[in-house]
Amino acid sequence: MVNEVPLYKPENVIGDEVIEGIREVLASGWLTLGPKTRAFEEEFSGAHATEHGVAVNSCTSALYACLRALGVGEEDTVVVPAMTFSATANVVRLLGGEVVLCDVTSNGNMDPDSLRRLLETYDVTAVIPVHLYGLPADMQAITKLAEQHEAAVVEDCAHAPGATIEGKPVGSWGDAGCYSFYATKNVTTGEGGMVVTNDQQLAERIRKLRNHHQTKSPDEKRDNWGYDVDGLGFNFRMSEFQAAMGLSQLERLDEMNESRRQVAQRYRNAIEGIEGLYWYGDESNTEHVFHLFVVQVGDGYPLTRNELYDRLTERNIVSGVHYPPISELTYYDGVGGEYAIATELYNRIISIPMYPKMSERDQQRVIETLHVTER
Ligand SMILES: Cc1ncc(COP(=O)(O)O)c(C=O)c1O
């Protein structure tokens, strides 16, 4: 059997440099919410053109804490794109709010025309655009519409650290941006997340939510034990080990994203020569960071999406579908909003292996498998 070509390869982007940071944490004796976390927050928010960063244990916690800090609760309606991972919608329902789905364009991102209709129909408290696959959503249009309807904007940047629109990083366009450092993401700490924002009060509320709503940080408590809680909070903390790893990952982010772009360029060149296969992601003035490379299977291709998936699997190449639209998930049966295009895309999309430093040999194997001359 030929070797497997995986969908992701985190080991390609994690070097020995991580070990030194972890050693420092062990030697310091400060294992969670300490100097490494603060440094990671500062550097990550700085790299994303925002003043405040709050590191947490996942992007789900980041989104949840953001919405909660913005006051979202049972009376509120939040718009999320139909094509995203379940977490983007779940956080709204976890807070008791109503999820309304926004349809997407052919590249999978929120369609501003659909958003306009929804904002005119529902009383919307917040909108969560997702920069799907690493491609920035149309933030100029989305923030303008949200402002007209007095809705907050929380960007789900789980796929997109380092992505920009006209040079301005995603995460800095809305009221806040939420990142994931899950194992397969462009920046990984195994598990982890971050909120970035220019709103100091919002950042302070999220800091409290992350640490049991204690009135003092661990630093302040060291100087004076006095302890109080003035609300209900969680344990959403990031450990110092994760923060140390995040710092070293951040140093390599540009290099890793550039490597992803090179892999993407080779795929794009190949796909142009294959009838019936398409790629949508070429938006002007945006810098795509290719968390995933998603191909669309058109009518002119000899195989259906599922047949292509089987063909890749037979050749030991891992692929996936990102994502079944939220409206397809059992728990969201009957959800409101618009999702016709997302439903159509669902039958056409397939994610093929994408990771920094992918060997040309492995990539060639994927490309050859996409070239289908007969059924
Ligand atoms: C678009 C999107 N949002 C949110 C999340 C949740 O991230 P986490 O696993 O860090 O909670 C993910 C995870 O894959 C995601 O893809």
The ligand as an SDF file (V2000), in Angstrom:
LIG
                    3D

 16 16  0  0  0  0  0  0  0  0999 V2000
  -15.2240   27.9210   11.7040 C   0  0  0  0  0  0  0  0  0  0  0  0
  -14.9580   27.3670   13.0700 C   0  0  0  0  0  0  0  0  0  0  0  0
  -15.3990   28.0460   14.1500 N   0  0  0  0  0  0  0  0  0  0  0  0
  -15.1730   27.5890   15.3990 C   0  0  0  0  0  0  0  0  0  0  0  0
  -14.4960   26.4180   15.6230 C   0  0  0  0  0  0  0  0  0  0  0  0
  -14.3000   25.9370   17.0280 C   0  0  0  0  0  0  0  0  0  0  0  0
  -12.9460   25.9120   17.3550 O   0  0  0  0  0  0  0  0  0  0  0  0
  -12.4070   25.1160   18.6460 P   0  0  0  0  0  0  0  0  0  0  0  0
  -12.2930   23.6910   18.2730 O   0  0  0  0  0  0  0  0  0  0  0  0
  -11.0770   25.7540   18.9260 O   0  0  0  0  0  0  0  0  0  0  0  0
  -13.3940   25.3470   19.7300 O   0  0  0  0  0  0  0  0  0  0  0  0
  -14.0070   25.6950   14.5350 C   0  0  0  0  0  0  0  0  0  0  0  0
  -13.2820   24.4320   14.7650 C   0  0  0  0  0  0  0  0  0  0  0  0
  -12.9330   23.6980   13.8950 O   0  0  0  0  0  0  0  0  0  0  0  0
  -14.2560   26.1670   13.2280 C   0  0  0  0  0  0  0  0  0  0  0  0
  -13.8260   25.4920   12.1530 O   0  0  0  0  0  0  0  0  0  0  0  0
  1  2  1  0
  2  3  1  0
  2 15  2  0
  3  4  2  0
  4  5  1  0
  5  6  1  0
  5 12  2  0
  6  7  1  0
  7  8  1  0
  8  9  2  0
  8 10  1  0
  8 11  1  0
 12 13  1  0
 12 15  1  0
 13 14  2  0
 15 16  1  0
M  END
$$$$
